[in-house]
Amino acid sequence: MGFPPECFDSGLAYQARGGDTFIVTYPKCGTTWTQHIVWMLCHDGKPLPLGKNINLEVPHLEEVGGEFVAALPEPRFIKTHFTYELVPHHPEAKYIYVARNPFDCVVSFYYHTKGFVKHYNFAEGSFASFFECFMNGEVDWGDYFEHLIPWVEHRDDANVLFLTYEDMKTNLRSAVKAIAAFLGDSYATKVENPEIIESIVEHASFSSMSKNQSRWSSDRPAGMTPFVRKGEVGDWKSHFSASQTRQLMQKFRERTTGTEAANLWSDLLPSSREQGLGP
């Protein structure tokens, strides 16, 4: 990753406060989407305007550093990819965790890595090579399952809102209302206003967020895959071989057995046929 080491270190040392809300994800699991929803909730449904950067408005802790975040007025909304063990904890702080199925996650992460030529030497990299890195936990923020499972184990904590990318896609309006309710009465009241909730749903849609993408990332050169690429559920099917499907499905079963994570995507994970195991 291309973050200044001093910012990463000060992010680790940041002391969470009771008024903080953290948006926590493994990379490419709906982070920017959730940041924008939260920003719009704070701004009465107005979308982030061109000229602003979401990662400064809802700052990325390990990119900007703890000092930058600590200087912001309360309430603070903070993005991070830190694992459960590394996220700054405070009993009164709030944590929104968004999980995405690993099949779509790895595809999105692949295009993300190819597109950031300033940070990665991977512009010509293949999906097969990236898949192997992902399977071995040799990508930014490490092993997907080590990130996911501890948060699943804490999904019922009073100060944790656990969402899935797929549920957000199925019913965005419901997700926005859940986030608002979690943030508190003043936010829940806002989404009772039809104009505000309609504006948030509209501007958090893929078609809206795919426009003016310098709001989400200014480091992507022209001609590369856009930062907001497809936002689909199931796009992995056009990238995975049967062998890759079997490998990740086997790892999913091994790592999630005995945890609630095993049932998160029971209706979406690949069938035996998709794994090349017959009908």
N, C-alpha and C positions, 0 to 999 in steps of 0.2 A: 504494500500500500504506500501511497505517496504523502502521508501525513508527516509534518515535522515531529521528530522524536520528542522534543520538549513539550509539544502540545499533547501528544499521546500520554506522556508520563504525568503531566499535570491533570489530564482528564482522569487518569487512574486515581489521583490523589484528591480529586474534587470531593468536598464534604456536602452531601445532599442535605437539603433543608425541607422542612415540612410542607412548604408551598410548591415544591418542585413536582412536575409531571414528566416522567421519562417515557419516550416512545422507543421500545426495544424490539429489535428484530435480528435475525440472521440476515446477511445481505440478500437483497432481491426478493424480499418477502412482503412487500407492501409498505416499506418505510416512508417513501416520499408521498405516497397516497395518503397515509395516515397523518403525516406532518401537515399536508395541505388541508385536510379536514379539520384538524385542530386549529390551524391558523384561521380558517374561515369561521369557526365557532367563536373565536376571539374577536372577529371583525364583522359580526352581524351578517354573515353569509357572503361577504364580498370576497372574490377570488384574489389570490396573490397577483399584484400587477406586474407587468413587464418592467424590468429595471431592478426588481428585488430578487434576492436569492433565498430560497427556502432554507438552505443550510446555515444562513446567518439569522434569519427570522426565528426559526426553530433550530438552534445550532446543534451541529454534530459535535458532541463532547470531545471525542478523541481527535478531531480535526482542528478545532479552534482552541482547545485547551480549557482547563478548569478556571483559570483566571478570567477569561472572556465570559464564561457562563456565570460566574459568581458576581460579575459586575452588572448583570442584567437585572432590571426591576422584577419584583414578584408580581404575579405568579410566573415562574419560568417553565417553559416547555422545551425539553431537551431530547435530542435524538442520540441513540447509541447502539452500537453492535456488540457491546461488551456482553460476555456470558453472565449468567446469574451471579456467579461468585465474584465477578469483577465490577458489576454495576454498583455505583454508590447507593447505599441503602439508608433509609430513614423511615421509622415506623409511620410517619404521617405523610411521607411522599407517596405519589401514585405512579403506577407502572402499567402502561398499555403494551401488551406483548402481542405481536401479530405473527402467526405461523403460516407457512406455505408448504404444500406437499413437496418432497425433495425432488421429484421428477421435473416439475416445472421450474423449481428453484435453480437446479443446476443448468438448465437451458438458458434461463435469464442471466445467471451469473456468468456464463460463457460469453454471451454477447456484451455484457457489461465490461468484462475484462478485455475483450478484443478492442472495445471502443475507446478505452482510456490509454492512449498510446504514450501519454506523458508519465504514466505510473507503471505500466506493464510492457514488457517486451513480448507481446502476444498478438499483435495485429494479424499475423498470418497463422496463428495457432489453430489446430483442428479441434473439433468437438471431442474426438476420441481421446486426445491427450489431456484436455481439460477434465473430461469425465474421470480419468484415472487419478488426476490430482484431487478432485472432489472426493472420490471414494477413499483416498488415503488421508483426507483431512489436510492436504497440502495446498490450501487456498487461504485467502485472507479470512481471519477470524476462525480458522481452524475447522474442526469437525462439526458438521451440521447437527448430528445427533447429540453431541455434548452440549450444544447450545440449546436445542429444543427441549430435551427431556427435563432438565431442572426447572424450567419455566412451567412445563406441564404439571410437574409435581406441586407447584405453588399456584396453580390456576384458580384455586378457590380461596386464596388469601383475600382479605377484605380490601387491600390496597392494590390488587392486581385485576386488570381487565384483560382476559385472554380471548383473542379473536383469531379467526382463520381468514386468510386471503380469499378462500373459496366461498365462505359464507358472506363476506363483504361483496363479492361479485354477484352472488345470488340475490342478495337483498341489501343494497347499499343504504337505503333509507333507514332500515332497521339498525344497521351498524352505526350510522351517524347518531341516531337517537340513543343507542347504548353508550357511545362515547360521551355524549352530552350528559347523560344521566350520571355516568361515572365521575365526570369532572365536577358536578355539583349543581345545585338548584338554579343558579343564575344561567348556566349553560342549557339545562333542561328546559327552562322557561323560554329561551331563545328559539328552540326548535319547535315550540308550540305555535310559533308564528309561521303561517304557510309560506310567506315570501322568503323567509330565511332558510327554511328546510329545503324548499324547491331550488333555491340558488346554490346551496351546498351540494345537493345531489347532482345538479346540472354541471357545476364546475369541478366536481370530483370525478366526473365520468372520464372514460378513456379518450373520447373524442375531444373533450375540452383540454385535458391535461397533455395531450399530444401536440397541442399548439404552444407556441412561444416557450420552447423547452429550455431556453437560457435561464428560466426561472428555477429550474431543477439542477442544471449542471452547465457550467460555462467552459468546461475543459474538453468537450468532445469536438474534434475537428470535423469540418464539412466532409460529407461523403461516407462517414461512418454510420453504423446502425444507431438510430436515435436512442437517447436515454430511456424515454418511455417508448417501448418498442411495439408490443402487442397487448400485453395485459390479459392474455387469455388463460383459461384453465384447460389443460389437455394438449398444449402446444408441444409437449415432450414427445408425443406420438410421431411427429414428423422428423424427429432427430435421433431417437434411440433405436439401436438394433435389438433383436430378440435377446442376444447375449447380454447387452448392457441392461436391458429391462430385468432379466433374471438376477443379475449381480446386485442391482440396487434394491430389488424387491427382497432378496435374501438378506441383505444388510439391514433393511428396514425391519424385517421380522426379528432378526437377531438382536437388534438394539432396542426395540420397543416392546418386546414380549414382557408381560408382567407390569406394563405401565399403561396409563390412560392414552398415551400417544399412539398405541397400537390401533385404536379405533377412530382416530381423528378423520381419516379419509377412506373409510371402509368401502364407500360407494364410488370412489374415484380411482383407487389404485389398480394397476394392470391386472387383467384377467389371465388365466392360464394360457389362453390362445395368444394374447399379446406377449407373453413370455416365451412363446414357442414351445409350449408344453402340451399342445393338443387342444381339442374343443372344450 
